C-alpha cells in the first residue's frame, strides 16, 4: 500500500500561497478544525472521515515533563479540496 503525502499546516499554506493563520481561520470557519480549547486547530471527525486531514499524536518536552499535543496534517485530497474552496470563494468575492 502506497503511503500518502501529508502536509503540515505551514507547508499547506505555503503551497496555497497564503498565510498560515489565514488558512487556519478558513478551515475553522468551514468546520474542518475545532475552534475551542483544548482541541483548537485539531481536525474534526468529519474532516478525518472524508480523508481531508489526519490527526497525529505527538509530544514535546517541557523540562522533565512530556506534554502531549495533536499535530494536524493535510492530505493530498485535502489540498485539492482547500484549493477548490479558495477558488470558489474568490469567484464569489469577484462578482
C-alpha positions in Angstrom: 0.0 0.0 0.0 1.4 3.4 -1.0 1.9 5.9 1.7 0.1 9.2 1.0 1.9 12.5 1.2 0.9 14.6 4.2 1.4 18.3 4.6 1.7 20.3 7.8 -0.5 23.3 8.1 2.5 25.6 7.3 3.5 23.5 4.2 -0.1 23.6 3.0 -0.3 27.3 3.5 2.9 27.9 1.5 1.7 25.6 -1.3 -1.6 27.5 -1.5 0.3 30.8 -1.4 -1.5 32.2 1.7 -0.6 32.8 5.3 -0.7 30.0 7.9 -3.1 31.9 10.2 -5.5 32.7 7.3 -5.6 29.0 6.4 -6.3 28.0 10.0 -9.1 30.6 10.1 -10.6 29.4 6.8 -10.6 25.8 8.0 -12.2 26.7 11.3 -14.9 28.7 9.5 -15.7 25.7 7.3 -15.8 23.3 10.4 -12.8 21.3 9.4 -10.9 22.3 12.5 -12.1 22.6 16.1 -12.3 26.2 17.3 -12.3 25.7 21.1 -9.7 24.6 23.5 -8.3 22.0 24.3 -8.8 20.7 20.7 -8.3 24.0 19.0 -6.9 23.6 15.4 -7.2 19.8 15.5 -9.2 18.2 12.7 -12.9 17.4 13.2 -14.3 13.9 12.8 -15.9 15.0 9.5 -12.5 16.1 8.1 -10.9 12.9 9.1 -13.7 10.7 7.8 -13.6 12.5 4.4 -9.9 11.9 4.2 -9.1 15.6 4.1 -6.9 15.7 7.2 -5.1 13.4 9.7 -4.5 13.9 13.4 -1.2 12.7 14.7 -0.4 12.4 18.4 2.9 14.0 19.3 4.7 15.3 22.4 7.4 17.7 23.4 9.5 18.0 26.5 9.0 20.9 28.9 11.7 20.3 31.3 11.2 16.8 32.8 7.6 16.7 31.7 6.3 15.4 28.3 3.4 17.5 27.0 1.1 15.7 24.5 -0.5 17.6 21.6 -2.2 16.9 18.3 -0.4 17.6 15.1 -2.7 18.3 12.2 -1.7 17.2 8.7 -3.5 17.8 5.4 -3.7 15.0 2.9 -3.4 15.4 -0.9 -7.1 15.1 -1.2 -7.5 17.9 1.4 -5.1 20.1 -0.6 -7.3 19.8 -3.6 -10.5 20.4 -1.6 -9.0 23.5 0.0 -7.7 24.8 -3.4 -11.2 24.4 -4.8 -12.7 26.1 -1.8 -10.4 29.1 -2.3 -11.2 29.3 -6.0 -14.9 29.2 -5.2 -14.6 32.0 -2.5 -12.5 34.2 -4.9 -15.2 33.9 -7.6 -17.8 34.9 -5.1 -15.8 37.9 -3.9 -15.1 39.0 -7.5 -18.8 39.1 -8.6 
